[in-house]
Amino acid sequence: MSVHESLPVCDIRSTGGACGCSDDGEPELDVRAIPHAIRQATVFSALAAVPAGGSLRLIAPHEQEPLLAQIEDREGGTIGADYLVRGPHAWTLRLTRQPDLSSDATF
């Protein structure tokens, strides 16, 4: 392809992405293959993309109590964690961002 040829453009609104995939369902982040030096930053970045009421499934190579304490400090209690699998080869958690209730008026 030369620099003067144009790339095809497609309408991504109907499918969620140019690749045809969508964001339906619960995303899963398996951090076992991510180098330790960038693992926490990867988790925090992925968690930042989770909308209110949404969740992320995290798969890790060991117990995640230290990470959960850091999430609590950073997110101020807006993220809940439920263990789905507790070892011995992998730990799987569902991290859920609490719904935004600030727009709900209670009289």
A tleap script that builds the chain and sets N, CA, C and O, in Angstrom:
source leaprc.protein.ff14SB
mol = sequence {
  NMET SER VAL HIE GLU SER LEU PRO VAL CYS
  ASP ILE ARG SER THR GLY GLY ALA CYS GLY
  CYS SER ASP ASP GLY GLU PRO GLU LEU ASP
  VAL ARG ALA ILE PRO HIE ALA ILE ARG GLN
  ALA THR VAL PHE SER ALA LEU ALA ALA VAL
  PRO ALA GLY GLY SER LEU ARG LEU ILE ALA
  PRO HIE GLU GLN GLU PRO LEU LEU ALA GLN
  ILE GLU ASP ARG GLU GLY GLY THR ILE GLY
  ALA ASP TYR LEU VAL ARG GLY PRO HIE ALA
  TRP THR LEU ARG LEU THR ARG GLN PRO ASP
  LEU SER SER ASP ALA THR CPHE
}
set mol.1.N position { 0.847 -1.174 0.000 }
set mol.1.CA position { 0.000 0.000 0.000 }
set mol.1.C position { 0.889 1.232 0.000 }
set mol.1.O position { 1.802 1.351 0.818 }
set mol.2.N position { 0.624 2.126 -0.900 }
set mol.2.CA position { 1.406 3.356 -0.943 }
set mol.2.C position { 0.837 4.349 0.062 }
set mol.2.O position { -0.255 4.150 0.594 }
set mol.3.N position { 1.572 5.402 0.311 }
set mol.3.CA position { 1.115 6.412 1.255 }
set mol.3.C position { -0.076 7.189 0.727 }
set mol.3.O position { -0.732 7.897 1.491 }
set mol.4.N position { -0.372 7.074 -0.567 }
set mol.4.CA position { -1.479 7.819 -1.155 }
set mol.4.C position { -2.767 7.008 -1.240 }
set mol.4.O position { -3.822 7.558 -1.559 }
set mol.5.N position { -2.697 5.720 -0.961 }
set mol.5.CA position { -3.907 4.908 -0.971 }
set mol.5.C position { -4.662 5.134 0.334 }
set mol.5.O position { -4.060 5.306 1.394 }
set mol.6.N position { -5.969 5.132 0.243 }
set mol.6.CA position { -6.756 5.330 1.454 }
set mol.6.C position { -7.120 3.978 2.065 }
set mol.6.O position { -7.262 2.975 1.366 }
set mol.7.N position { -7.262 3.982 3.358 }
set mol.7.CA position { -7.669 2.781 4.069 }
set mol.7.C position { -9.186 2.671 4.024 }
set mol.7.O position { -9.873 3.693 4.022 }
set mol.8.N position { -9.722 1.461 3.987 }
set mol.8.CA position { -11.172 1.322 3.987 }
set mol.8.C position { -11.746 1.794 5.322 }
set mol.8.O position { -11.149 1.573 6.376 }
set mol.9.N position { -12.872 2.426 5.269 }
set mol.9.CA position { -13.556 2.904 6.465 }
set mol.9.C position { -14.851 2.131 6.569 }
set mol.9.O position { -15.569 1.966 5.583 }
set mol.10.N position { -15.148 1.658 7.768 }
set mol.10.CA position { -16.404 0.943 7.942 }
set mol.10.C position { -17.162 1.542 9.122 }
set mol.10.O position { -16.574 2.192 9.986 }
set mol.11.N position { -18.437 1.321 9.145 }
set mol.11.CA position { -19.293 1.817 10.210 }
set mol.11.C position { -19.157 0.880 11.398 }
set mol.11.O position { -19.546 -0.286 11.320 }
set mol.12.N position { -18.608 1.382 12.498 }
set mol.12.CA position { -18.391 0.526 13.662 }
set mol.12.C position { -19.511 0.645 14.686 }
set mol.12.O position { -19.484 -0.045 15.705 }
set mol.13.N position { -20.482 1.493 14.441 }
set mol.13.CA position { -21.544 1.690 15.430 }
set mol.13.C position { -22.391 0.450 15.628 }
set mol.13.O position { -22.841 0.209 16.748 }
set mol.14.N position { -22.629 -0.335 14.617 }
set mol.14.CA position { -23.531 -1.474 14.734 }
set mol.14.C position { -22.866 -2.693 15.362 }
set mol.14.O position { -23.562 -3.542 15.917 }
set mol.15.N position { -21.554 -2.806 15.293 }
set mol.15.CA position { -20.896 -4.004 15.790 }
set mol.15.C position { -20.053 -3.760 17.028 }
set mol.15.O position { -19.639 -4.722 17.674 }
set mol.16.N position { -19.783 -2.519 17.381 }
set mol.16.CA position { -18.986 -2.224 18.550 }
set mol.16.C position { -17.531 -1.990 18.225 }
set mol.16.O position { -16.825 -1.379 19.027 }
set mol.17.N position { -17.055 -2.441 17.098 }
set mol.17.CA position { -15.669 -2.245 16.725 }
set mol.17.C position { -15.435 -2.624 15.285 }
set mol.17.O position { -16.212 -3.378 14.700 }
set mol.18.N position { -14.379 -2.112 14.716 }
set mol.18.CA position { -14.080 -2.405 13.314 }
set mol.18.C position { -13.796 -3.884 13.092 }
set mol.18.O position { -13.950 -4.391 11.981 }
set mol.19.N position { -13.386 -4.568 14.138 }
set mol.19.CA position { -13.082 -5.989 13.997 }
set mol.19.C position { -14.338 -6.851 14.049 }
set mol.19.O position { -14.282 -8.056 13.804 }
set mol.20.N position { -15.479 -6.222 14.373 }
set mol.20.CA position { -16.723 -6.977 14.441 }
set mol.20.C position { -17.045 -7.463 15.837 }
set mol.20.O position { -18.084 -8.088 16.053 }
set mol.21.N position { -16.164 -7.184 16.791 }
set mol.21.CA position { -16.422 -7.627 18.162 }
set mol.21.C position { -17.241 -6.570 18.895 }
set mol.21.O position { -17.442 -5.466 18.388 }
set mol.22.N position { -17.703 -6.910 20.070 }
set mol.22.CA position { -18.472 -5.955 20.862 }
set mol.22.C position { -18.000 -6.023 22.303 }
set mol.22.O position { -17.203 -6.886 22.670 }
set mol.23.N position { -18.496 -5.115 23.106 }
set mol.23.CA position { -18.142 -5.078 24.518 }
set mol.23.C position { -19.204 -5.741 25.375 }
set mol.23.O position { -19.285 -5.474 26.574 }
set mol.24.N position { -20.009 -6.591 24.789 }
set mol.24.CA position { -21.024 -7.290 25.555 }
set mol.24.C position { -20.354 -8.302 26.472 }
set mol.24.O position { -19.321 -8.878 26.130 }
set mol.25.N position { -20.945 -8.511 27.629 }
set mol.25.CA position { -20.418 -9.491 28.561 }
set mol.25.C position { -19.400 -8.895 29.511 }
set mol.25.O position { -19.192 -7.682 29.546 }
set mol.26.N position { -18.779 -9.757 30.268 }
set mol.26.CA position { -17.818 -9.356 31.284 }
set mol.26.C position { -16.397 -9.529 30.751 }
set mol.26.O position { -16.011 -10.638 30.382 }
set mol.27.N position { -15.612 -8.449 30.707 }
set mol.27.CA position { -14.233 -8.609 30.238 }
set mol.27.C position { -13.413 -9.417 31.236 }
set mol.27.O position { -13.674 -9.405 32.439 }
set mol.28.N position { -12.421 -10.115 30.708 }
set mol.28.CA position { -11.549 -10.950 31.541 }
set mol.28.C position { -10.113 -10.526 31.319 }
set mol.28.O position { -9.658 -10.393 30.183 }
set mol.29.N position { -9.398 -10.315 32.425 }
set mol.29.CA position { -7.997 -9.939 32.365 }
set mol.29.C position { -7.186 -11.009 33.075 }
set mol.29.O position { -7.264 -11.145 34.296 }
set mol.30.N position { -6.410 -11.767 32.318 }
set mol.30.CA position { -5.539 -12.803 32.864 }
set mol.30.C position { -4.147 -12.201 32.981 }
set mol.30.O position { -3.447 -12.033 31.982 }
set mol.31.N position { -3.749 -11.877 34.208 }
set mol.31.CA position { -2.477 -11.181 34.416 }
set mol.31.C position { -1.302 -12.140 34.615 }
set mol.31.O position { -0.178 -11.691 34.840 }
set mol.32.N position { -1.538 -13.427 34.537 }
set mol.32.CA position { -0.453 -14.383 34.759 }
set mol.32.C position { 0.665 -14.244 33.744 }
set mol.32.O position { 1.819 -14.531 34.061 }
set mol.33.N position { 0.352 -13.810 32.533 }
set mol.33.CA position { 1.375 -13.684 31.489 }
set mol.33.C position { 1.980 -12.274 31.419 }
set mol.33.O position { 2.905 -12.031 30.644 }
set mol.34.N position { 1.460 -11.357 32.222 }
set mol.34.CA position { 1.957 -9.974 32.206 }
set mol.34.C position { 3.156 -9.865 33.139 }
set mol.34.O position { 3.088 -10.331 34.276 }
set mol.35.N position { 4.250 -9.261 32.684 }
set mol.35.CA position { 5.429 -9.124 33.556 }
set mol.35.C position { 5.067 -8.421 34.866 }
set mol.35.O position { 4.299 -7.459 34.879 }
set mol.36.N position { 5.628 -8.914 35.952 }
set mol.36.CA position { 5.318 -8.396 37.286 }
set mol.36.C position { 5.522 -6.884 37.379 }
set mol.36.O position { 4.775 -6.200 38.078 }
set mol.37.N position { 6.518 -6.368 36.685 }
set mol.37.CA position { 6.846 -4.940 36.762 }
set mol.37.C position { 5.695 -4.045 36.298 }
set mol.37.O position { 5.605 -2.897 36.732 }
set mol.38.N position { 4.822 -4.540 35.436 }
set mol.38.CA position { 3.717 -3.717 34.944 }
set mol.38.C position { 2.342 -4.310 35.260 }
set mol.38.O position { 1.322 -3.814 34.782 }
set mol.39.N position { 2.324 -5.351 36.051 }
set mol.39.CA position { 1.065 -6.056 36.327 }
set mol.39.C position { 0.055 -5.170 37.051 }
set mol.39.O position { -1.094 -5.082 36.620 }
set mol.40.N position { 0.453 -4.513 38.139 }
set mol.40.CA position { -0.505 -3.695 38.890 }
set mol.40.C position { -1.008 -2.522 38.059 }
set mol.40.O position { -2.197 -2.205 38.095 }
set mol.41.N position { -0.122 -1.879 37.314 }
set mol.41.CA position { -0.540 -0.762 36.466 }
set mol.41.C position { -1.561 -1.233 35.439 }
set mol.41.O position { -2.503 -0.508 35.117 }
set mol.42.N position { -1.377 -2.436 34.929 }
set mol.42.CA position { -2.315 -2.996 33.958 }
set mol.42.C position { -3.685 -3.205 34.595 }
set mol.42.O position { -4.711 -2.885 33.995 }
set mol.43.N position { -3.695 -3.742 35.814 }
set mol.43.CA position { -4.960 -3.974 36.516 }
set mol.43.C position { -5.662 -2.647 36.787 }
set mol.43.O position { -6.863 -2.524 36.544 }
set mol.44.N position { -4.926 -1.654 37.287 }
set mol.44.CA position { -5.545 -0.366 37.593 }
set mol.44.C position { -6.078 0.320 36.335 }
set mol.44.O position { -7.138 0.945 36.371 }
set mol.45.N position { -5.357 0.205 35.236 }
set mol.45.CA position { -5.827 0.790 33.978 }
set mol.45.C position { -7.092 0.095 33.487 }
set mol.45.O position { -8.037 0.755 33.055 }
set mol.46.N position { -7.113 -1.217 33.552 }
set mol.46.CA position { -8.303 -1.962 33.127 }
set mol.46.C position { -9.486 -1.641 34.033 }
set mol.46.O position { -10.609 -1.479 33.556 }
set mol.47.N position { -9.241 -1.549 35.322 }
set mol.47.CA position { -10.301 -1.254 36.272 }
set mol.47.C position { -10.873 0.144 36.052 }
set mol.47.O position { -12.068 0.364 36.249 }
set mol.48.N position { -10.035 1.077 35.648 }
set mol.48.CA position { -10.500 2.441 35.379 }
set mol.48.C position { -11.491 2.477 34.213 }
set mol.48.O position { -12.307 3.394 34.119 }
set mol.49.N position { -11.421 1.492 33.335 }
set mol.49.CA position { -12.316 1.447 32.178 }
set mol.49.C position { -13.654 0.787 32.488 }
set mol.49.O position { -14.555 0.803 31.649 }
set mol.50.N position { -13.799 0.210 33.672 }
set mol.50.CA position { -15.045 -0.466 34.036 }
set mol.50.C position { -16.076 0.588 34.435 }
set mol.50.O position { -15.831 1.372 35.351 }
set mol.51.N position { -17.225 0.616 33.761 }
set mol.51.CA position { -18.241 1.620 34.085 }
set mol.51.C position { -18.977 1.293 35.377 }
set mol.51.O position { -18.904 0.168 35.871 }
set mol.52.N position { -19.675 2.263 35.916 }
set mol.52.CA position { -20.493 2.044 37.111 }
set mol.52.C position { -21.464 0.903 36.845 }
set mol.52.O position { -22.150 0.883 35.823 }
set mol.53.N position { -21.516 -0.033 37.760 }
set mol.53.CA position { -22.382 -1.199 37.606 }
set mol.53.C position { -21.761 -2.328 36.807 }
set mol.53.O position { -22.336 -3.413 36.725 }
set mol.54.N position { -20.587 -2.089 36.211 }
set mol.54.CA position { -19.908 -3.100 35.409 }
set mol.54.C position { -18.901 -3.886 36.230 }
set mol.54.O position { -18.616 -3.548 37.379 }
set mol.55.N position { -18.374 -4.925 35.632 }
set mol.55.CA position { -17.402 -5.753 36.345 }
set mol.55.C position { -16.302 -6.223 35.408 }
set mol.55.O position { -16.413 -6.151 34.184 }
set mol.56.N position { -15.243 -6.705 36.029 }
set mol.56.CA position { -14.070 -7.226 35.346 }
set mol.56.C position { -13.681 -8.514 36.042 }
set mol.56.O position { -13.606 -8.560 37.270 }
set mol.57.N position { -13.435 -9.557 35.274 }
set mol.57.CA position { -12.971 -10.822 35.842 }
set mol.57.C position { -11.454 -10.819 35.775 }
set mol.57.O position { -10.874 -10.694 34.696 }
set mol.58.N position { -10.808 -10.956 36.931 }
set mol.58.CA position { -9.353 -10.927 37.046 }
set mol.58.C position { -8.839 -12.318 37.377 }
set mol.58.O position { -9.303 -12.952 38.325 }
set mol.59.N position { -7.872 -12.791 36.587 }
set mol.59.CA position { -7.239 -14.087 36.846 }
set mol.59.C position { -5.782 -13.811 37.199 }
set mol.59.O position { -5.055 -13.178 36.433 }
set mol.60.N position { -5.366 -14.293 38.369 }
set mol.60.CA position { -4.027 -13.999 38.875 }
set mol.60.C position { -3.334 -15.271 39.351 }
set mol.60.O position { -3.999 -16.268 39.634 }
set mol.61.N position { -1.999 -15.248 39.443 }
set mol.61.CA position { -1.252 -16.438 39.816 }
set mol.61.C position { -1.173 -16.703 41.320 }
set mol.61.O position { -0.645 -17.735 41.735 }
set mol.62.N position { -1.689 -15.790 42.138 }
set mol.62.CA position { -1.596 -15.955 43.590 }
set mol.62.C position { -2.693 -15.153 44.272 }
set mol.62.O position { -3.436 -14.420 43.619 }
set mol.63.N position { -2.789 -15.295 45.576 }
set mol.63.CA position { -3.757 -14.568 46.398 }
set mol.63.C position { -3.643 -13.062 46.136 }
set mol.63.O position { -2.542 -12.554 45.922 }
set mol.64.N position { -4.761 -12.354 46.152 }
set mol.64.CA position { -4.765 -10.946 45.760 }
set mol.64.C position { -5.090 -9.965 46.886 }
set mol.64.O position { -5.504 -8.840 46.608 }
set mol.65.N position { -4.914 -10.358 48.142 }
set mol.65.CA position { -5.225 -9.465 49.260 }
set mol.65.C position { -4.459 -8.141 49.208 }
set mol.65.O position { -5.071 -7.096 49.426 }
set mol.66.N position { -3.149 -8.135 48.929 }
set mol.66.CA position { -2.455 -6.835 48.846 }
set mol.66.C position { -3.021 -5.935 47.740 }
set mol.66.O position { -3.170 -4.730 47.942 }
set mol.67.N position { -3.333 -6.509 46.583 }
set mol.67.CA position { -3.908 -5.732 45.493 }
set mol.67.C position { -5.280 -5.197 45.888 }
set mol.67.O position { -5.604 -4.048 45.590 }
set mol.68.N position { -6.079 -6.009 46.549 }
set mol.68.CA position { -7.412 -5.566 46.964 }
set mol.68.C position { -7.326 -4.406 47.950 }
set mol.68.O position { -8.164 -3.504 47.914 }
set mol.69.N position { -6.328 -4.417 48.825 }
set mol.69.CA position { -6.128 -3.303 49.757 }
set mol.69.C position { -5.763 -2.025 48.990 }
set mol.69.O position { -6.227 -0.939 49.336 }
set mol.70.N position { -4.943 -2.156 47.965 }
set mol.70.CA position { -4.578 -0.994 47.152 }
set mol.70.C position { -5.782 -0.472 46.378 }
set mol.70.O position { -5.967 0.739 46.255 }
set mol.71.N position { -6.594 -1.376 45.859 }
set mol.71.CA position { -7.809 -0.959 45.145 }
set mol.71.C position { -8.725 -0.201 46.101 }
set mol.71.O position { -9.293 0.827 45.733 }
set mol.72.N position { -8.869 -0.699 47.313 }
set mol.72.CA position { -9.701 -0.030 48.315 }
set mol.72.C position { -9.186 1.387 48.578 }
set mol.72.O position { -9.970 2.335 48.636 }
set mol.73.N position { -7.874 1.527 48.737 }
set mol.73.CA position { -7.277 2.849 48.976 }
set mol.73.C position { -7.504 3.791 47.801 }
set mol.73.O position { -7.838 4.959 47.997 }
set mol.74.N position { -7.328 3.294 46.595 }
set mol.74.CA position { -7.439 4.141 45.395 }
set mol.74.C position { -8.878 4.467 45.021 }
set mol.74.O position { -9.178 5.572 44.569 }
set mol.75.N position { -9.760 3.502 45.212 }
set mol.75.CA position { -11.137 3.643 44.720 }
set mol.75.C position { -12.143 4.013 45.804 }
set mol.75.O position { -13.316 4.244 45.509 }
set mol.76.N position { -11.695 4.070 47.050 }
set mol.76.CA position { -12.574 4.504 48.134 }
set mol.76.C position { -13.826 3.680 48.341 }
set mol.76.O position { -14.891 4.237 48.606 }
set mol.77.N position { -13.725 2.380 48.229 }
set mol.77.CA position { -14.869 1.514 48.484 }
set mol.77.C position { -15.859 1.390 47.347 }
set mol.77.O position { -16.948 0.851 47.545 }
set mol.78.N position { -15.518 1.871 46.162 }
set mol.78.CA position { -16.460 1.791 45.041 }
set mol.78.C position { -16.305 0.497 44.241 }
set mol.78.O position { -17.072 0.241 43.313 }
set mol.79.N position { -15.309 -0.318 44.603 }
set mol.79.CA position { -15.079 -1.588 43.904 }
set mol.79.C position { -15.297 -2.735 44.882 }
set mol.79.O position { -14.678 -2.785 45.946 }
set mol.80.N position { -16.172 -3.647 44.514 }
set mol.80.CA position { -16.384 -4.854 45.301 }
set mol.80.C position { -15.622 -6.009 44.674 }
set mol.80.O position { -15.404 -6.029 43.463 }
set mol.81.N position { -15.214 -6.976 45.499 }
set mol.81.CA position { -14.465 -8.137 44.999 }
set mol.81.C position { -15.112 -9.420 45.489 }
set mol.81.O position { -15.409 -9.569 46.675 }
set mol.82.N position { -15.326 -10.339 44.569 }
set mol.82.CA position { -15.853 -11.665 44.893 }
set mol.82.C position { -14.909 -12.699 44.311 }
set mol.82.O position { -14.606 -12.664 43.119 }
set mol.83.N position { -14.441 -13.623 45.148 }
set mol.83.CA position { -13.593 -14.706 44.657 }
set mol.83.C position { -14.472 -15.738 43.968 }
set mol.83.O position { -15.469 -16.194 44.527 }
set mol.84.N position { -14.095 -16.098 42.757 }
set mol.84.CA position { -14.785 -17.149 42.017 }
set mol.84.C position { -14.010 -18.454 42.103 }
set mol.84.O position { -14.599 -19.534 42.156 }
set mol.85.N position { -12.669 -18.348 42.118 }
set mol.85.CA position { -11.776 -19.509 42.247 }
set mol.85.C position { -10.634 -19.097 43.173 }
set mol.85.O position { -10.047 -18.029 43.002 }
set mol.86.N position { -10.319 -19.947 44.157 }
set mol.86.CA position { -9.225 -19.680 45.086 }
set mol.86.C position { -8.147 -20.746 44.947 }
set mol.86.O position { -8.078 -21.682 45.744 }
set mol.87.N position { -7.305 -20.596 43.926 }
set mol.87.CA position { -6.141 -21.449 43.731 }
set mol.87.C position { -6.483 -22.875 43.396 }
set mol.87.O position { -7.648 -23.185 43.148 }
set mol.88.N position { -5.509 -23.748 43.380 }
set mol.88.CA position { -4.112 -23.520 43.758 }
set mol.88.C position { -3.251 -22.964 42.618 }
set mol.88.O position { -2.157 -22.457 42.868 }
set mol.89.N position { -3.729 -23.052 41.364 }
set mol.89.CA position { -2.904 -22.607 40.237 }
set mol.89.C position { -3.282 -21.203 39.753 }
set mol.89.O position { -2.477 -20.514 39.126 }
set mol.90.N position { -4.492 -20.799 40.049 }
set mol.90.CA position { -4.951 -19.469 39.655 }
set mol.90.C position { -6.046 -19.023 40.612 }
set mol.90.O position { -6.807 -19.833 41.141 }
set mol.91.N position { -6.102 -17.726 40.816 }
set mol.91.CA position { -7.145 -17.113 41.610 }
set mol.91.C position { -7.967 -16.239 40.664 }
set mol.91.O position { -7.416 -15.422 39.927 }
set mol.92.N position { -9.280 -16.417 40.690 }
set mol.92.CA position { -10.160 -15.643 39.823 }
set mol.92.C position { -11.108 -14.828 40.688 }
set mol.92.O position { -11.783 -15.350 41.576 }
set mol.93.N position { -11.137 -13.529 40.400 }
set mol.93.CA position { -11.997 -12.616 41.140 }
set mol.93.C position { -12.881 -11.841 40.184 }
set mol.93.O position { -12.497 -11.572 39.046 }
set mol.94.N position { -14.050 -11.488 40.645 }
set mol.94.CA position { -14.898 -10.554 39.914 }
set mol.94.C position { -14.804 -9.227 40.657 }
set mol.94.O position { -15.186 -9.125 41.822 }
set mol.95.N position { -14.289 -8.212 39.965 }
set mol.95.CA position { -14.185 -6.865 40.515 }
set mol.95.C position { -15.320 -6.050 39.927 }
set mol.95.O position { -15.407 -5.895 38.709 }
set mol.96.N position { -16.189 -5.529 40.778 }
set mol.96.CA position { -17.394 -4.835 40.324 }
set mol.96.C position { -17.391 -3.396 40.829 }
set mol.96.O position { -17.237 -3.138 42.022 }
set mol.97.N position { -17.565 -2.468 39.895 }
set mol.97.CA position { -17.696 -1.055 40.268 }
set mol.97.C position { -19.152 -0.826 40.671 }
set mol.97.O position { -20.074 -1.151 39.923 }
set mol.98.N position { -19.340 -0.268 41.845 }
set mol.98.CA position { -20.687 -0.034 42.355 }
set mol.98.C position { -21.439 0.937 41.434 }
set mol.98.O position { -20.836 1.836 40.848 }
set mol.99.N position { -22.752 0.749 41.312 }
set mol.99.CA position { -23.538 1.670 40.485 }
set mol.99.C position { -23.449 3.085 41.044 }
set mol.99.O position { -23.300 3.279 42.250 }
set mol.100.N position { -23.541 4.061 40.162 }
set mol.100.CA position { -23.526 5.459 40.558 }
set mol.100.C position { -24.929 5.826 41.028 }
set mol.100.O position { -25.853 5.960 40.225 }
set mol.101.N position { -25.069 5.983 42.317 }
set mol.101.CA position { -26.380 6.298 42.892 }
set mol.101.C position { -26.554 7.786 43.158 }
set mol.101.O position { -27.574 8.204 43.706 }
set mol.102.N position { -25.561 8.592 42.770 }
set mol.102.CA position { -25.638 10.016 43.062 }
set mol.102.C position { -26.768 10.706 42.306 }
set mol.102.O position { -27.239 11.759 42.738 }
set mol.103.N position { -27.209 10.142 41.199 }
set mol.103.CA position { -28.299 10.773 40.447 }
set mol.103.C position { -29.675 10.343 40.942 }
set mol.103.O position { -30.691 10.900 40.526 }
set mol.104.N position { -29.709 9.343 41.839 }
set mol.104.CA position { -30.992 8.900 42.389 }
set mol.104.C position { -31.408 9.850 43.512 }
set mol.104.O position { -30.652 10.068 44.458 }
set mol.105.N position { -32.582 10.399 43.406 }
set mol.105.CA position { -33.081 11.304 44.446 }
set mol.105.C position { -33.974 10.513 45.388 }
set mol.105.O position { -34.871 9.789 44.957 }
set mol.106.N position { -33.717 10.662 46.666 }
set mol.106.CA position { -34.549 10.010 47.681 }
set mol.106.C position { -35.272 11.096 48.458 }
set mol.106.O position { -34.642 11.996 49.015 }
set mol.107.N position { -36.579 11.012 48.495 }
set mol.107.CA position { -37.364 12.018 49.210 }
set mol.107.C position { -37.976 11.424 50.435 }
set mol.107.O position { -38.676 12.117 51.173 }
savepdb mol mol.pdb
quit
